[in-house]
Amino acid sequence: MTDSHITQGGTGNPVAPEGTRTAADVVTPELITRLTRGVAGSGTTVSHTPFTGDVLASALPESTPEDVATAYENARAAQRAWAATPVRRRAAVLLRFHDLLLRRQPEILDLIQLETGKTRLHAQEEVQGVAIVARHYGRKAPAYLRPKGHLGAVPTLTKVTELRQPRGVVGLIAPWNYPLQLSVGDAIPAFVAGNAVVMKPDTETALSALWARELMVEAGLPAGVWQIVIGDGPVVGPAVVEHADYVAFTGSTRTGREVAQAAAARLVGCSLELGGKNAMLVLRDADLARAVDGAVRGSFASAGQLCISMERLYVHESIADAFLERFVARTKAMRLGTALAYGAEMGSLVSERQLETVTRHVDEAVSKGATVLAGGRARPDIGPYFYEPTILDGVESPMAVCAEETFGPVVSVYRFRDEGEAIERANATSYGLNASVWTKDARRGRAIATRLRAGTVNLNESYAAAFGSVASPMGGMGDSGLGRRHGSEGILRFTEPQTVAQQRLMPLGPAFGMTDEKYADFMTRSLRALKALRLR
């Protein structure tokens, strides 16, 4: 795309060309009928596209709590045979899904864009992420789940095996901002561990989850193993938690607390990925060009509607002016657009509610003395929920944008003198999800990373390096959540550990005519010997 193809909206960010295809070309009545087949719903509801605010999908099935209970019954019936399927056969489904996803990604890219308002490149990041997860667990699940032998109470006499049993039916509540990555991406390890899933996607982004389910069934997953229910969160969400054997939730910290309380009341486990107020630290020796590029991607990917995006930017005072000059120029030049094609650099906010939050944070900060270096205004000329990528300077603690999660294309800039100060300020939040450090000195960067209170820390990258490394755990500290996705923790959370111990030759008690006293003496000498042999 050349500059001659870019139109200018007023004096703000340029607008990328409109596409030739519309929502009506993609979301047809036939598609809705096909994707919603088998969804339990006694009523109907609709979804909308942020690009225009118009209805995207009409006559979506709307589930009641009774429909959720039915979905769980169906899932439990299907789960028993699925759990009895050898793990390598379950894993093979994921590898077939991986290939189908990459082959048919144009279909899901259209749906993700229309449902979330994000650019095609940011939608494609979801495809990348899900493919990586499917490949990883498709290859590694047999090793994660294989029986493991352990040292018994009495070596050679006690044989111990640790097994991993599926929990049963997992209740999965997925958010609207990453409707593919955070729906099927989280369901994949649950499936390969032998569970069934009852999922509640956000109504506005249900088509992406339904499309993924259809593709997974085509790859070989029994249809009953993945049940989807659709409806209002306060109505359907509690019902999903009420019947689950384990709950996986991604969303706001406020709702996450409610989910955790409801799961605890039933004595079932849960994992929660919640909010963040993530910090990016640009040290004095950072590569400015790379750091600016990272700040643009880290702050404005998916219009900032990403739990692990950057909302606070700490820059060493010696390079702050040079960094900001480049960062502001890049931000002002970002192309905004709605086309179902590559080219735009930032899309829309998802709803009027998100637009109101972003507007409130920026306007309040400006009224209290902050300065807008770039952006700072809505763009209804592009779409009803568009807001320009915004950089704020002079933000202080009384301002809501300083501490509250904005979840939009807004980043606040702060200058610092020494690294200890930057670390302290980055940690001065109840959240602890993601952080980013930029420096040419890898050793220094790793040392700083260990001092940051965040579940993931990226060096010379904003978020993708850690999130995409799916063999390693990903999750938050503090108000950012409980548990981890990815790696061994990401699959073992969906299992119950079971210990099977076989006692051989003699019991763990007096035998062969021993008195209680002689048995106690024998065991005492044995315990001392085991310690001397450094057995664990």
C-alpha positions in Angstrom: 0.0 0.0 0.0 1.4 3.4 -1.0 0.8 6.7 0.7 -1.2 7.8 -2.4 -3.8 5.2 -1.4 -4.2 6.7 2.1 -6.9 9.2 2.9 -6.5 11.6 5.8 -9.3 11.9 8.4 -9.1 15.5 9.5 -5.7 16.1 11.2 -5.5 12.8 13.0 -4.4 9.3 12.0 -4.6 8.3 8.3 -7.3 6.0 7.2 -6.5 2.8 5.2 -8.7 2.1 2.1 -12.0 0.3 2.6 -12.4 -3.3 1.5 -14.6 -4.7 -1.2 -16.2 -7.3 1.0 -18.8 -6.7 3.7 -20.2 -8.5 6.7 -23.1 -9.7 4.6 -20.7 -11.4 2.3 -19.2 -13.4 5.2 -21.9 -14.0 7.8 -24.7 -15.5 5.8 -27.9 -17.2 7.2 -26.5 -20.5 6.0 -23.2 -20.0 8.0 -25.1 -19.2 11.2 -27.4 -22.2 10.8 -24.4 -24.5 10.2 -22.3 -23.2 13.0 -25.1 -23.2 15.6 -26.3 -26.7 14.9 -26.4 -28.5 18.2 -26.1 -25.5 20.4 -28.5 -25.7 23.4 -30.7 -22.6 23.4 -34.3 -22.0 24.2 -34.3 -18.4 23.0 -32.5 -16.3 20.4 -30.1 -13.4 20.6 -28.0 -11.3 18.2 -24.4 -10.1 17.8 -23.0 -6.9 16.3 -19.9 -5.9 14.4 -17.8 -3.0 16.0 -16.9 -1.8 12.5 -20.4 -0.3 12.0 -22.4 -1.2 15.1 -24.9 -3.1 12.9 -26.2 -6.6 13.6 -23.7 -9.2 12.5 -25.5 -12.5 13.4 -29.2 -12.7 14.0 -31.1 -15.6 15.6 -28.2 -17.0 17.6 -29.4 -19.6 20.1 -29.7 -18.1 23.6 -29.1 -20.6 26.4 -30.9 -20.6 29.8 -29.5 -22.2 33.0 -31.6 -25.2 32.1 -29.9 -25.4 28.7 -26.5 -25.2 30.4 -27.5 -28.2 32.6 -28.5 -30.1 29.5 -25.2 -29.2 27.8 -23.3 -30.7 30.9 -25.4 -33.9 30.7 -24.5 -34.3 27.1 -20.8 -33.5 27.7 -20.6 -36.0 30.6 -22.1 -38.7 28.4 -19.5 -38.1 25.7 -16.6 -37.6 28.0 -16.5 -41.2 29.3 -15.6 -42.7 25.9 -13.3 -39.8 25.1 -11.3 -40.3 28.3 -11.0 -44.0 27.4 -9.5 -43.1 24.0 -5.6 -43.5 24.1 -3.9 -40.2 24.6 -2.0 -40.5 21.3 -5.2 -40.7 19.4 -6.5 -37.7 21.2 -3.3 -35.8 20.4 -3.6 -36.7 16.8 -6.9 -34.8 16.6 -5.0 -31.6 17.6 -2.4 -32.1 14.9 -5.1 -32.5 12.3 -6.8 -29.4 13.6 -3.5 -27.5 13.3 -3.4 -28.3 9.6 -7.0 -27.5 9.0 -6.7 -24.2 10.8 -3.7 -23.0 8.7 -5.3 -24.2 5.5 -8.7 -22.4 6.2 -7.5 -19.4 8.1 -9.1 -16.8 5.7 -12.5 -17.9 7.0 -11.7 -17.4 10.6 -9.8 -14.1 9.9 -12.9 -12.6 8.5 -15.0 -13.7 11.5 -12.4 -12.5 14.1 -12.2 -9.1 12.4 -16.0 -8.7 12.1 -16.6 -9.7 15.7 -13.8 -7.8 17.4 -13.0 -4.9 15.0 -9.3 -5.7 15.0 -7.0 -5.6 12.0 -6.3 -8.6 9.9 -2.7 -8.9 11.1 -3.9 -8.8 14.7 -6.5 -11.5 13.9 -3.8 -13.6 12.3 -1.8 -13.4 15.5 -4.6 -15.5 17.0 -4.3 -18.1 14.3 -0.6 -18.3 15.0 -1.1 -18.7 18.7 -3.7 -21.4 18.4 -1.6 -23.3 15.9 1.4 -23.2 18.2 -0.7 -24.5 21.1 -2.2 -27.3 19.0 1.2 -28.4 17.8 2.7 -28.3 21.2 0.1 -30.3 23.0 -0.3 -32.6 20.0 3.3 -33.5 20.3 3.9 -33.2 24.1 0.6 -34.4 25.7 1.6 -38.1 25.9 4.8 -37.1 27.8 2.9 -34.7 30.1 0.3 -37.3 30.9 2.3 -40.5 31.0 2.4 -42.5 34.3 5.4 -41.5 36.4 7.2 -43.7 38.9 8.3 -42.3 42.3 10.3 -43.6 45.2 8.1 -45.4 47.6 7.8 -45.3 51.3 10.3 -48.2 51.6 12.5 -48.5 48.5 12.0 -51.8 46.6 9.1 -52.8 48.9 6.8 -50.0 47.9 6.2 -49.3 44.2 4.5 -46.0 43.5 3.0 -44.7 40.2 1.5 -41.2 39.7 -1.4 -41.2 37.2 -3.2 -38.2 35.7 -6.9 -38.6 35.5 -9.2 -36.1 33.6 -11.3 -33.9 35.8 -14.4 -34.6 33.8 -16.2 -31.6 32.3 -14.4 -28.3 32.3 -16.4 -25.1 32.3 -14.6 -22.6 30.2 -15.7 -18.9 30.1 -13.9 -17.1 27.2 -13.7 -13.3 26.6 -14.5 -11.2 23.6 -11.1 -9.7 22.9 -9.3 -12.8 21.6 -12.2 -15.1 20.6 -10.1 -17.8 18.9 -7.0 -17.8 21.0 -8.8 -17.7 24.4 -11.5 -20.2 23.5 -10.1 -23.1 21.5 -6.5 -22.2 22.7 -7.5 -22.9 26.3 -9.8 -25.9 25.4 -7.0 -27.8 23.5 -5.1 -29.0 26.6 -8.4 -29.8 28.4 -9.5 -32.0 25.4 -6.2 -33.9 25.1 -6.2 -34.5 28.8 -9.4 -36.5 28.3 -12.0 -33.9 29.4 -15.1 -32.6 27.8 -15.7 -28.8 27.7 -18.8 -26.7 28.2 -17.8 -23.2 26.9 -19.5 -19.9 27.2 -18.0 -17.5 24.7 -19.0 -13.8 24.7 -22.2 -13.5 22.7 -20.7 -10.8 20.5 -17.8 -13.1 19.5 -19.6 -16.5 19.6 -19.1 -17.2 15.8 -15.3 -17.5 16.2 -15.7 -20.2 18.9 -18.4 -22.0 16.9 -16.3 -22.0 13.8 -13.4 -23.5 15.8 -15.6 -26.2 17.3 -16.8 -27.2 13.8 -13.2 -27.4 12.6 -12.2 -29.5 15.7 -15.0 -31.9 15.1 -13.9 -32.2 11.5 -10.4 -33.0 12.8 -11.9 -35.9 14.8 -13.1 -34.6 18.1 -16.5 -36.3 19.1 -19.1 -33.5 18.8 -20.5 -34.1 22.2 -17.2 -33.5 23.9 -17.4 -29.7 23.1 -20.6 -28.1 24.1 -21.1 -24.3 23.5 -23.7 -22.2 25.3 -24.5 -18.6 24.5 -26.1 -16.0 26.6 -25.8 -13.0 29.0 -22.8 -13.4 31.3 -24.7 -12.9 34.6 -27.3 -15.4 33.6 -25.3 -18.2 31.9 -21.9 -17.7 33.5 -23.0 -18.8 37.1 -24.7 -21.9 35.6 -21.4 -22.9 33.8 -19.6 -22.6 37.1 -22.3 -24.4 39.0 -22.0 -27.7 37.1 -18.2 -27.7 36.2 -15.6 -30.1 37.6 -13.1 -27.4 36.9 -13.4 -23.8 35.7 -11.1 -21.8 33.4 -12.0 -18.1 33.2 -10.4 -15.2 31.3 -11.8 -11.8 31.9 -12.0 -8.9 34.4 -10.6 -9.1 37.9 -14.0 -8.2 39.4 -15.7 -11.1 37.7 -12.8 -13.4 38.3 -13.2 -13.0 42.1 -16.9 -14.0 41.7 -15.9 -17.1 39.7 -13.3 -18.0 42.3 -15.7 -17.7 45.1 -18.3 -19.8 43.4 -15.8 -22.5 42.5 -14.4 -22.5 46.1 -17.9 -23.0 47.5 -18.2 -26.2 45.4 -14.6 -27.3 46.2 -13.7 -27.4 42.5 -10.5 -25.9 41.1 -10.2 -22.9 38.9 -7.7 -21.0 36.9 -8.1 -17.2 36.2 -6.3 -14.9 33.8 -7.5 -11.4 34.7 -6.5 -7.8 34.2 -3.2 -6.0 33.9 -1.6 -2.6 34.0 1.6 -3.7 32.3 4.8 -1.8 32.2 7.5 -1.4 29.6 11.0 -0.3 30.7 13.2 1.4 28.1 16.8 1.5 29.6 19.4 4.1 28.5 21.2 1.6 26.3 18.1 0.4 24.4 18.1 0.2 20.7 15.7 3.1 20.0 14.4 1.9 16.7 13.5 -1.5 18.0 12.1 -0.1 21.3 9.8 2.3 19.4 8.6 -0.5 17.2 7.9 -2.6 20.3 6.1 0.2 22.0 3.8 0.7 19.0 3.0 -3.1 18.8 2.8 -3.5 22.6 0.5 -0.6 23.2 -1.8 -0.6 20.2 -2.2 -4.2 19.1 -5.9 -5.1 18.9 -6.5 -1.4 19.8 -5.0 -2.0 23.2 -7.6 -4.6 24.1 -5.1 -7.2 25.1 -4.6 -8.2 28.7 -0.8 -8.3 28.2 -0.5 -5.0 26.3 1.5 -2.1 27.6 -0.3 0.7 29.4 2.7 2.3 31.3 5.9 3.2 29.5 9.0 4.1 31.6 11.8 5.6 29.6 15.3 6.7 30.9 15.5 10.4 31.1 18.7 10.5 29.0 16.9 9.1 25.9 13.3 10.1 26.6 13.2 13.0 24.2 14.7 11.1 21.3 12.5 8.1 22.0 9.3 10.1 22.2 10.0 12.0 19.0 10.1 8.7 17.1 7.3 7.1 19.1 4.9 10.0 18.6 5.7 10.2 14.9 5.1 6.5 14.4 1.9 6.6 16.4 0.4 9.6 14.5 1.2 7.8 11.2 -0.6 4.6 12.1 -3.3 3.7 9.6 -6.8 2.9 11.0 -9.3 0.9 9.1 -12.1 -1.6 8.7 -11.2 -3.6 5.6 -11.3 -7.4 5.7 -7.8 -7.3 4.3 -4.2 -6.6 5.4 -3.0 -3.0 5.4 -4.6 -1.2 8.4 -2.4 -1.0 11.5 -5.1 -0.6 14.1 -8.8 -1.3 14.2 -11.7 -0.4 16.4 -12.6 -0.7 20.0 -15.2 -3.5 20.5 -18.1 -1.5 22.0 -19.5 1.7 23.2 -18.7 0.7 26.7 -15.0 0.4 25.8 -15.0 3.7 24.0 -16.6 5.4 27.1 -13.9 4.0 29.3 -11.1 5.1 27.0 -12.6 8.6 26.6 -13.2 9.0 30.3 -9.6 8.1 31.2 -8.1 10.4 28.6 -10.4 13.3 29.3 -10.0 13.1 33.0 -6.2 12.9 32.7 -6.1 16.0 30.5 -8.4 17.9 32.8 -6.0 17.3 35.6 -2.9 18.4 33.8 -1.8 15.5 31.5 -0.6 16.3 27.9 -1.7 14.5 24.8 1.3 13.8 22.6 -0.6 11.8 20.0 -4.3 10.8 19.5 -6.7 11.7 22.2 -9.9 11.6 20.3 -12.6 9.4 18.9 -12.9 8.8 15.1 -16.6 8.3 14.2 -15.7 9.1 10.6 -14.2 5.6 10.5 -16.5 3.7 12.7 -18.7 4.2 15.8 -16.1 2.9 18.3 -12.8 4.0 16.8 -10.4 5.9 19.0 -6.9 7.1 17.9 -3.8 5.5 19.4 -3.0 7.8 22.2 0.2 8.8 24.1 -0.2 10.7 27.4 2.6 12.6 29.2 2.4 14.1 32.7 0.1 11.4 34.1 0.0 11.3 37.9 -1.5 9.0 40.5 -4.8 10.8 41.2 -5.7 10.2 37.5 -7.7 7.0 36.8 -5.5 6.2 33.8 -2.5 5.9 36.1 -3.6 2.9 38.0 -6.9 1.5 36.5 -6.7 -0.8 33.5 -7.9 1.2 30.4 -8.0 -1.7 28.0 -7.7 0.5 25.0 -5.2 2.3 22.8 -3.8 4.5 25.5 -0.3 4.5 27.0 1.2 6.8 29.6 4.8 7.9 29.5 7.0 8.3 32.6 10.7 9.3 32.8 13.1 7.7 35.3 16.7 8.3 36.5 17.8 5.0 37.8 16.7 1.4 37.2 15.8 0.8 40.8 13.3 3.6 40.6 11.8 2.2 37.4 11.4 -1.2 38.9 9.8 0.1 42.0 7.3 2.2 40.0 6.6 -0.7 37.6 5.8 -2.9 40.6 3.6 -0.3 42.3 0.3 -1.9 41.2 -2.0 -4.7 42.4 -1.6 -6.3 39.0 1.2 -8.5 37.9 0.5 -10.0 34.4 3.2 -8.9 31.9 6.2 -6.6 31.6 8.7 -5.6 29.0 12.4 -4.6 29.3 14.5 -3.1 26.5 18.3 -3.1 26.7 21.3 -4.2 24.7 22.7 -5.9 27.8 21.0 -9.2 28.0 22.4 -10.0 31.5 21.2 -6.7 32.9 17.8 -7.3 31.3 17.4 -10.8 32.9 18.5 -9.4 36.3 15.8 -6.7 36.1 13.3 -9.3 35.0 13.7 -11.2 38.2 12.9 -8.1 40.2 9.6 -7.4 38.3 6.4 -8.7 39.8 4.9 -10.1 36.7 4.1 -13.6 35.5 5.8 -13.0 32.2 8.6 -10.7 31.3 9.8 -10.1 27.7 13.2 -8.8 26.9 13.4 -6.6 23.7 9.8 -7.7 22.9 6.5 -6.5 24.3 4.4 -9.6 24.8 4.6 -12.1 21.9 7.9 -13.8 22.9 6.6 -15.0 26.3 3.1 -15.7 25.2 4.2 -17.6 22.1 6.6 -19.8 24.1 3.9 -22.3 24.9 6.2 -24.8 26.6 6.5 -22.3 29.4 3.8 -21.2 31.8 1.9 -18.0 31.2 -0.3 -16.2 33.8 -0.4 -13.5 36.4 0.5 -12.6 39.9 -1.6 -10.6 42.4 -4.9 -9.3 40.9 -3.9 -10.6 37.5 -5.1 -14.1 38.3 -4.5 -17.7 39.5 -2.9 -20.6 37.8 -1.1 -20.8 34.4 -1.9 -21.7 30.8 0.7 -23.3 28.5 3.4 -25.8 29.3 3.0 -28.6 31.8 0.9 -26.5 34.2 -1.4 -25.5 31.4 -2.4 -29.2 30.8 -2.0 -30.6 34.3 -4.5 -28.1 35.7 -7.1 -30.1 33.8 -6.2 -33.4 35.5 -6.5 -34.9 39.0 -3.3 -36.5 40.2 -3.8 -40.1 41.4 -1.2 -42.0 43.4 -1.2 -45.8 43.2 1.1 -47.4 45.7 1.7 -51.2 45.7 3.3 -52.7 48.8 5.3 -55.9 48.3 6.9 -58.6 50.4 6.1 -57.1 53.8 3.5 -54.7 55.1 4.2 -51.3 56.6 3.6 -52.7 60.1 4.9 -55.4 62.4 5.6 -58.6 60.6 7.5 -61.9 60.8 6.8 -62.1 64.5 8.1 -58.6 65.3 6.8 -56.9 68.4 5.7 -53.3 68.1 8.9 -52.2 69.8 11.2 -54.2 67.4 9.2 -52.9 64.4 9.7 -49.3 65.7 13.4 -49.9 66.2 13.7 -51.5 62.7 12.0 -48.5 61.0 14.1 -46.0 63.0 17.3 -47.6 61.8 15.9 -47.8 58.2 15.0 -44.1 58.2 18.5 -43.2 59.3 20.0 -45.4 56.6 17.8 -43.9 53.9 19.0 -40.4 54.9 22.6 -41.5 54.9 22.1 -42.9 51.4 20.7 -39.4 50.4 17.5 -40.8 49.1 14.7 -38.3 48.6 
